[in-house]
Amino acid sequence: MAEDDKDRLADLLSGMAEGLHQEEDQAEQVEESRVAPPPKPQPAVTPRRAPGPPPPQPASTSAKPPARPAAPHPPAAARPAVPEMPAPAPEQAEEPLPPPDEIEQQAAEEEADDAVIVPAPAPTVLGHLPRKPPPRPHMFQSLGFRRTIIPILLTLGALCVVVVIMGFLSPQDHPFSAFAKIWFAIPALLIGAVLLSLAGMTMVHVKHDMAQQQQRE
């Protein structure tokens, strides 16, 4: 009896396990059926082209580009010609030296020739220096200016004296009688005397300078 019970329990347990497995499989099938299948990819529709001339085909890249013209090469610069060096002259044989007596004789002859051809200058000639030109005198000291001023001095001096004399000789009612007054007559006579004396001194100096110039000439 105990063995039969055990067999029944084992059958029940195995049936229960099989039932559980069947339920799980059914649940998985239901879930898979619920999930929507993915959409099928549709083929792309290409648009139809209107009839026309065929498009130009691109030039093949395999075509070679046109060859470039070769650049002209510049002519090579000509090198300058190397000057030819002159051949060395053959060494001349050394001439024998003359005896010392002949050397002394030649030196004495050369000294005598130099003394005769170019005599030494005198010391007075070497020490002589050219004279410097005399300094130019000032304009007031020049001969021409002094000769020009002599008649001016004589005229002014004589005029002062003549005016005073005319004042003394004129009557009292004459206009020149005013020149005979003391306050005018004395200064006029002094100025006239000074001018006449200057004219006389200038004449003497001019005469002396002209005599010296004539002697120099």
C-alpha positions in Angstrom: 0.0 0.0 0.0 2.8 2.4 0.8 4.4 1.7 -2.5 1.2 2.5 -4.4 0.9 5.8 -2.6 4.4 6.8 -3.4 3.8 6.0 -7.1 0.7 8.0 -7.1 2.5 11.0 -5.5 5.3 10.7 -8.0 2.8 10.6 -10.9 1.0 13.7 -9.5 4.2 15.6 -9.1 5.4 14.7 -12.6 1.9 15.7 -14.0 2.0 19.0 -12.1 5.5 19.7 -13.5 4.4 18.9 -17.0 1.3 21.1 -16.6 3.5 24.0 -15.4 5.8 23.6 -18.4 2.9 23.5 -20.8 1.3 26.7 -19.3 4.7 28.5 -19.6 5.0 27.5 -23.2 1.4 28.7 -24.0 2.0 32.0 -22.2 5.2 32.6 -24.3 3.3 31.8 -27.5 0.5 34.2 -26.6 3.0 37.0 -25.9 4.8 36.4 -29.2 1.5 36.5 -31.1 0.6 39.8 -29.4 3.8 41.6 -30.5 3.2 43.1 -34.0 5.5 41.8 -36.7 7.9 44.4 -38.1 6.9 46.1 -41.4 8.3 44.7 -44.6 10.6 47.1 -46.5 9.0 48.3 -49.7 11.1 48.7 -52.8 12.1 52.3 -53.8 10.2 53.7 -56.8 12.4 55.4 -59.3 10.8 58.4 -61.2 10.5 58.0 -64.9 12.6 60.4 -67.0 11.2 62.2 -70.0 12.7 61.1 -73.3 15.5 63.4 -74.5 19.1 63.4 -75.6 21.4 61.3 -73.5 23.4 63.3 -70.9 27.0 64.0 -71.8 29.3 61.6 -70.3 32.2 63.1 -68.2 35.6 63.0 -69.8 37.6 60.1 -68.6 40.1 60.9 -66.0 42.5 58.6 -67.7 43.1 61.2 -70.6 46.5 62.8 -70.3 46.8 66.6 -69.9 48.4 68.5 -72.8 52.1 68.6 -72.6 53.7 71.9 -71.6 56.2 73.5 -73.9 59.8 73.1 -72.7 61.2 76.2 -71.2 64.2 77.5 -73.1 67.4 77.1 -71.2 69.6 80.2 -70.9 72.9 80.0 -72.6 75.7 79.2 -70.2 77.8 82.3 -69.3 81.1 82.2 -71.0 84.0 82.2 -68.6 86.5 85.0 -69.0 89.7 84.0 -70.6 92.5 83.5 -68.2 95.3 85.9 -69.0 98.4 84.0 -69.8 101.3 84.8 -67.5 104.4 85.8 -69.3 107.2 83.4 -69.1 109.8 84.4 -66.5 112.8 86.1 -68.1 116.0 84.1 -67.9 118.2 85.3 -65.0 121.0 87.4 -66.2 124.4 86.8 -65.0 125.5 89.2 -62.3 128.0 91.7 -63.5 131.1 91.9 -61.5 131.5 94.9 -59.2 134.1 97.4 -60.2 137.0 97.9 -57.9 136.6 100.5 -55.0 139.0 103.0 -56.7 136.7 103.3 -59.7 133.6 103.7 -57.4 135.3 106.6 -55.6 136.3 108.2 -58.8 132.8 108.1 -60.2 131.4 109.6 -57.0 133.8 112.4 -57.2 133.0 113.1 -60.8 129.2 113.2 -60.0 129.8 115.6 -57.2 131.8 117.9 -59.5 129.1 117.8 -62.1 126.4 118.7 -59.6 128.5 121.6 -58.3 129.0 123.0 -61.8 125.5 122.5 -63.2 123.4 123.6 -60.2 125.3 126.0 -57.9 124.0 126.5 -54.3 121.9 129.6 -53.8 123.2 132.4 -51.8 122.0 132.8 -48.2 120.6 136.2 -49.0 118.3 134.7 -51.6 117.1 132.1 -49.3 116.4 134.6 -46.5 114.6 137.1 -48.8 110.9 137.2 -48.3 108.5 139.0 -50.7 107.2 142.3 -49.4 103.6 142.5 -48.4 101.5 145.1 -50.2 101.0 148.2 -48.1 97.7 148.3 -46.3 94.9 150.2 -48.0 94.3 153.6 -46.2 90.9 154.5 -44.8 88.6 156.6 -47.0 89.1 159.7 -45.0 92.9 159.3 -45.2 93.0 158.6 -49.0 94.5 161.2 -51.3 91.4 161.6 -53.4 89.2 162.4 -50.4 91.6 165.0 -49.1 92.0 166.6 -52.5 88.2 166.8 -52.7 87.7 168.4 -49.3 90.2 171.2 -49.7 88.0 173.5 -51.8 85.0 172.9 -49.5 87.0 173.9 -46.4 88.4 177.0 -48.2 84.9 178.1 -49.3 83.2 177.7 -45.9 86.1 179.5 -44.0 86.1 182.4 -46.5 82.3 182.7 -46.3 82.3 183.0 -42.5 84.9 185.8 -42.7 83.2 187.6 -45.6 79.8 187.6 -43.8 81.2 189.2 -40.7 83.1 191.9 -42.8 79.9 192.7 -44.7 78.0 193.2 -41.4 80.6 195.7 -40.2 80.5 197.6 -43.6 76.7 197.6 -44.0 74.7 200.6 -42.5 72.6 200.0 -39.4 69.3 199.9 -41.3 70.6 197.2 -43.7 69.7 193.5 -43.0 73.5 192.5 -43.1 74.1 194.8 -40.1 72.9 192.0 -37.8 76.1 190.0 -38.8 78.2 192.7 -37.1 76.8 191.9 -33.6 79.3 190.4 -31.2 77.3 187.2 -30.4 77.4 186.3 -34.2 80.7 187.9 -35.3 83.1 186.3 -32.9 81.9 182.6 -33.4 81.8 183.1 -37.2 85.3 184.4 -37.2 86.6 181.5 -35.1 84.8 178.9 -37.3 86.2 180.5 -40.4 89.7 180.6 -39.0 89.5 176.8 -38.1 88.2 175.9 -41.5 90.9 177.9 -43.3 93.6 176.3 -41.2 92.3 172.8 -41.9 92.3 173.5 -45.6 95.9 174.8 -45.4 97.1 171.7 -43.5 95.3 169.4 -45.9 97.0 171.1 -48.8 100.4 170.6 -47.3 99.8 166.9 -46.6 98.4 166.3 -50.1 101.5 168.0 -51.7 103.8 165.8 -49.6 102.0 162.6 -50.5 102.0 163.4 -54.2 105.8 164.1 -54.1 106.4 160.7 -52.5 104.3 158.9 -55.2 106.3 160.6 -57.9 109.6 159.5 -56.3 108.3 155.8 -56.1 107.4 155.9 -59.7 
